[in-house]
Amino acid sequence: MSASAAHILGEIAEALGAEVSGDGTITVDALVYPTMATSATDLAIIMDQGLVEAVANGPIRAAVVTRNIALPAGALDGHVRVDDPRNALAILLDIFDKPVHAPPGIHPSAVVDASAELGDAVSIGALAYVGPGAVIGRNTIVMPQVTVGAGARIGSDCLLHPGARVGERVILGDQVILQMNACIGADGFSYTTPGVPSFESAKWRLEETDARNLEIRRINSIGTVILGDDVEVGAGASIDRANIGATTIGDGTKIDDLVMIGHNNRIGGNCLMSGQVGISGSCVIGDRVVLAGGAGIADHVKIGDDAVVGAKSGVWRDVGDKALVAGYPALPKKQAIARELNIGRLDRLFRDLAKMKRRLAALEEKR
Amino acid sequence: MADAEGRIKEIIAKELSIEPAEITRESTMEDLKVESIDLVQIMFAIEEEFDIYLADEEVGFDIENVGQVIDAVNKLIASKTSSDAATSTADS
């Protein structure tokens, strides 16, 4: 680990809302797992009993330790006990954060239109582009090779990682983070055919399609995307613009890498969407909804507040508030689990059935 | 079949990668940190081991503790043994 600024163990304990056992004056300059420790100024974070051994044999003098882990006596000069290791990790990684390299001002290779408005202390990295009429709020960091389209409005304290794309007229709130190559405001996947398109009739027909997709006509997307405050969008994720109006994402929603959010979706606040989630179009998703990895949501589906959708679920129908659904097609969790168990039972069921048929035949022969 | 209890504990321990000794009749699914998908595997393994269907005793995903599973399995084994005996009598 490369060392960063020095911190005093006592101050770290204070930030964690905890107290030091032992020497609170120890200076630490790097946060490590016990097995990574190379220096007496490393601070170890110990969340697993199995890692304690490395402490006894290593150079570590100080550690943050989950409450229930037993430490050998005298292994450390000072340690801090915490009850919630994830929360402690969040606080520690704020303290030991490694901010991106982003000097204030505009890099000479960046192209910033004269009509763009930049707030105080904005940083525009190498080879970035900011289009006409774009507005970027104070302290926002625009890293190399980011493009901000004409008329886009970006709030304050945002961080746009390299390669992120913000389309024309897209609106981002404050403290938004776009990871590398996130793409906000591509056109929606929106087309029409003469007559009923096969993908619509396939929703009720069972045998054959009445396919008449002879001409596929484009429907333009003149709308936009609006992201609320504190939204984070993962690497390579994309959020398409609406036909008319806006695809919206509420405050505090976190979107993982390679998530695809189609046009006209309205998504609430504080939602969590793991990698490879796909939301087709015109869905209404409530607040605090969790979509686990790879879940796919069909078009025009409504998902209620606080619902949790299991990994790889295929959601075809509306999901209520606080509902737990899983599987493909997605069912309420109890039913989904019963389905899995019953599929597992089939092999034995067929064997039992064969046995019963033989017995029945034998009994009938006797009569 | 007196040792159904031991075999059930072994199955649960194996599925959860813990020691059988850590499991008692009073252990709840929450104590054992059994996730729903673990429960599917546990129920499936128990059904295979004893050649029973837990659904017959209405053992579902709302079970509270290991004791309930043991009691249900014992009951199913008992009724299976008596019905097998009845069938073999009828066959002879």
Interface residues (C-beta under 8 A of the other chain):
Chain A: K333 K334 I337 A338 E340 L341 G344 R345 R348 R359 A362
Chain B: S36 I37 L39 V40 M43 F44 E47 E48 D51 Y53 G60 F61 T87 D91
